[in-house]
Amino acid sequence: MGSAQRYALVTGGGTGIGLGCAQSLVEAGYTVTICGRRADVLDTAKAQLGADGGDVRTAVADVTDEDQVTAAVDVAKGPDGELHAVVANAGMGTGAAITLMTADMLRSVFEPNVIGVFNTVKRSAIAMQAAGAGGSIIVVSSIAGALGGRFRAAYACSKAAVDMLVRVSADELGPFQIRVNSVRPGLVPSEATVSIAGPEVVDGPAKEVQDDYIANMPLGRLGTPEDVGSLVTFLAGDRASWITGQNIAVDGGHTLRRAPNMEAALRAAMGDDVVDNLVGPRWGS
């Protein structure tokens, strides 16, 4: 018999959305292991999460390495092998025009965003099957997986891929009472999005991009790591025991409308002449 305590693993748990998910799980009483590539970042996050008495562990791991993911899962498990919730959050974002993208650029995004998620889902499911108590796996996807958007091919395709991985995994793992879902955040200020969503963005191309995001959100504001963490913690718990195989937006309603327009940021980075050749004569018409 396992203990009454619940155990969770959050990859990419040292910053941003991952840290928000870890904070919400700690507040819900989980023993949380945060995983990432940098020990110093994890140690800082652990101190923050444990300030109010939370039980927090750390595991240094690169999610693209299955052996390292296995080791992180082992750190996260309870004394009888229990692993109740896993948040596959680690990943990266990038942007480039199709005609300028290389196969290596595509691979560099797919490795953490797809292979890393695959490793996390696989090794978590194996641990949950062995414990025999079911569990919940939540993948952090993106609105890009549903909306796409110009100059986001690598990122959007990677998120669409993990959304389908979630659906297939949920179908396979359901008989073991292992639920698999993804959440699709909209624009959330974090270290990864500081260039367009940071507090110092007050004007210029980055502000144009941010304003376009907000204009496409019926609720009219950027998200927070806590917004995402609240949904993740719900999906981790027993009140979501009949929810699996779903790709759930947490985006202020952004997916009701269209993908963000990144043209201003692209022009600032590459110049008008280059961008004019990329977007074609009908852009904005």
N, C-alpha and C positions, 0 to 999 in steps of 0.2 A: 504493500500500500504506500502511495506517495504521501508526502506531508501536505498540510493545508496551505502552506506558502506557495505562491505562484512565481514562476521564473520566466524571464523574458530576455531576448537578445535584440539589440538594435544595431544594425550595421550603419556606418556613417553617423554614429550617435554622438559625436563630439561637438558638432556645430549645427546651426540652422534647423531645418525641419527635423532631422534626426534627433537633435538635442531636445526639441519641443516634444517629440514623441516619447523620448526617454523620461522627460519631466512628468508628463501626464501619467505614464505607467508607474513611476515611482510614487506619485500622489495617490494612485489607486492601490498601492500596497505591494506591487511586484518587487521582487529582487531583480534588478535590471543589469545586464551586462552590455556596455557600450563598446562597439568595435570600430576600429579605424586604423589608418596606416601610421599615425604619428602618436607616440606615447605621450608627448608633452601636451598635445591637444586633449587627449583622453583624460590625463591627470587633472587638467584644469576643469574639464566638464564634470569629472567625478566629484571634485571638491564642491562645485556649484550644486550638483544634484544631491549630494550627501549633507548639505548644510542644514537641512531640516530633519536629519535622521534617516534619510533614505538609504537602503541597502544597495550599493552600487559596486559593480565589478568592471574591470576593463580587460580587453583582449586586443592586442595589436595584430592586425591581419589585413591582407590585401584580398578582397573578395574574388579577384580573378584567379586566385590560387586555391584550388579545392581543398588541399591539405590544410592550408591556413584557416579556411572556413570551418573545416572539421574541428580544428583545435579551438576555435572561438565558440563553437557550439558546445564543446565539452566544458569549457569554462562556465558557460551560461546555465548548464543543467543543475538541477537540484540533487540532493543526496541519493535519491533513488532513480536518477536519470530523467526526472520530469523536465519538460520544456513546454510551457503552456502557450507562449506567444513569441513570434519572431517578426521583426519589422525589417524588411529588405529595402533599405533606404539608400545605401551607398551608390553613387553614380556621378555623372558629369554632364555638362551641357556645352554645346558649341554651335556655331553658325557658319555657314559657307554656301556659296552658290553652287549648284550642281555642276556647272561647267568649269568651276575652279577646284572642285573637290577631288581628292585622290582616294584610291581604295584604302590606303593606309590611314587616312583621316577617318574614313568610315569605320574601319576596324578599331581605331583608338577609342571611339565612342561605344561601339558594340561590346567591347571587352568588359568594361565595368558595368554598363547598363543592362546588358543581356546575359553575358556569360556569368558575371558576378551575381546577378539575381538568380540565374539557374543554379549556380553552386549553392547559394543560400537556401533556396527552396528545397533542393535535393537533400542536402545534409540535414536540414531541419526536419524534413519529413521522415528521414531514416531514424533520427533520434526520437521523434514523436511516436513512430510505429513501434520502436523497441520498448518505449515506456508503456504503451498500450492505453493511454489515457486521452487520446485525441489531442487537439491543439488548434491554434489559429496562426496562419501565416498571412501577413499583410505586406504587399509590395507597394512602394511609393512610385507611382507612375507620374503622369503629367497631363494637363489639358492638351499638350502637343500630340499625345497619342491618339486623341480624338479629332482635333482640329487641323493638325499639320501646320502649314504656314510656310511662306517663302523663306528660303535660306536656312531652313531648319530640318533638312532632309535626314541627316544622320541622327539627330536627337529625336525627331518625331517618329522615325521608323523604329528606333530602339524602344521607345515607349509603347508604340503599337504592338511590338513583338512581345514585350513583357505582359501586356494586357491579355494577349492570347495565351501566353504561357500560364497565366493565372487561371484562365478558363479551363484549359486542358488539365492542369494539375488538380484543380478542384474536382473535376470529374473523376480522375483516377484515385484521389486520396479520400474522397467522401466516405467510402466504406470503412475507412479507419477512423472516422469522425474527426478528420483533419480538414479544417476549412481554409480556403485560400481566396483572398480578395485583393483588389488593388484600390488605392485612392489616387485621384488625379488632382493635385493641387493646381491652382492658378498661380499668379505672381505673388510670391512671399518673400519679403526682405530677408536676406541671409548673406553669408559670405559668398555664396555662389552667384547671387543676383545683385551684388552691391553696385555694379556699374549702371543698372537701370532702376533699382529699387532702394538704394541706400539713402540715408537721411540727408546726405550732402547733395542729392540730385534736386536742384531747384530750377534749372533752366537748361537750354541747349538741347541737342539731339536726344540725350538720355531721358530728359523730361518729356519730350514729344512721345517717345516710346511708352513711358510710364503712363502718360495721359491717355494714350490709345488703349492700353490695357484696361484702365479704369473706366473709360467710356464704354467698353464692352462688358462691363460687370453691372447687372441690374442693381446690386447692392452698393455699388459705387465706392468701394474701398479695397486697398490691398489686403491680402490675408496675413495671418501671423502663424508662426510655428505652433502656437497653442491651438489655433483653429484645426490644423491638421492632426495634432496630437490627440485632441478630443475624439475625433472620428476614429482614429487608429485604436485608441483605448476601448471605445465601444465595440469595435469589431473584434478585439482581442477577448472580450469577456463573454460571459454566459448569456447575456441579454441579446447577443447576436448569434445564438446557437443554431438558427435556421437560415443563416445568410452565408452563401458561398458561391464562388465563381462570378462575382460581380466586380465591375469597374466603376467606382463611385466618385463623382466629381465633388471636390470641396474647393470652390472657385468663385464664390460670390455670384454665380450664375453665368460665368463667362462662356461656358460651352453652349449656352442658348444662342450665342451670336456668332462671331467669326474669330479667326486666328488673329493674333496681334500683328500690326504692321511694323516691321523692323527697318523700313527704308531709311529713316533718319539716322539711325545708328550706323547702318551700312555706309551711307554717304559720308558720315563723319570719319569713319575708319578708312575708307578706300578712295574717296574723292568722287565728284560728280561724273567725270568722264568715264571712269571704270563702271560705276553703277548704271549709268545710262545704257551702256552696252549689255549689262546683265538683265535689266528689268524690261527692256523693250519699250517701244514708242507709246504703247497704250497704258503704261503704268499710271494710275491715278486719274485716268480719263473717265 
